[in-house]
């Protein structure tokens, strides 16, 4: 089952993909599950399965406007430099890190599937970073690694868009360059892990204008999903709907010589095998 949030006829709702259409769960589950985040928290997965099996699609996927799957997550945590070969890409002779590097994004910095990513006028260094995102399904604090999979509702894709020169404005943080409005994207939907594959064998690809730029496998993660959940939940309580972006593989635009940053008109595809493809175009910010 693939769960998504979308807009149709001026109304925002959520549902489950069925064939080339979507079954509107929001209309059927009512205020008890007002949005996808509250649906995840309710644990109504079996009920959603029954509804999907017994209902015809309410809308074609081509007739809806995709929104970020979780519209108002409590937390969007992002992991930096989490692939073994990504750490080597820096060519600084550093040893692999002992702990994950973390930063946070705001919901307003992300758009949904098929929505435009916006290049700000303040910089010509907007970059792409394809990532796999964990969506939390069950709250937890100090989660043991062996129990971490039971806290995952599913996975989705993210373009962790980065404005590279603004990443260097601060001495010890990257917040500025990671949070320009509509500079990244997430989606198109969330799928349970068991429908995608083994957490340690997932394949991620990024294409720019049809050209493959990134290819990564979660077998090369410095900190696997279970370790990330255990570490992060040590200092913060994870809640249903929280998102954890797990890092990008080598091949971001900044690592080319010369760099290959995004420009107006570029088309980005981020594909997680078994889940689908997150697609966005880049536009210059209208002034």
Secondary structure as UniProt FT lines:
FT   STRAND          2..8
FT   TURN            9..10
FT   STRAND          11..18
FT   TURN            19..20
FT   STRAND          21..24
FT   HELIX           25..29
FT   HELIX           30..33
FT   HELIX           36..42
FT   HELIX           45..54
FT   STRAND          59..60
FT   HELIX           61..63
FT   STRAND          65..67
FT   TURN            71..72
FT   STRAND          76..80
FT   HELIX           84..89
FT   STRAND          101..104
FT   HELIX           107..109
FT   STRAND          110..111
FT   TURN            113..114
FT   STRAND          117..119
FT   TURN            121..122
FT   STRAND          126..127
FT   STRAND          130..136
FT   HELIX           145..151
FT   STRAND          152..159
FT   STRAND          162..163
FT   HELIX           164..167
FT   HELIX           175..178
FT   TURN            181..182
FT   STRAND          184..191
FT   HELIX           193..195
FT   TURN            199..200
FT   STRAND          203..208
FT   TURN            209..210
FT   STRAND          211..217
FT   HELIX           218..220
FT   HELIX           225..235
FT   TURN            240..241
FT   STRAND          243..248
FT   HELIX           253..255
FT   TURN            264..265
FT   STRAND          267..272
FT   TURN            273..275
FT   STRAND          276..284
//
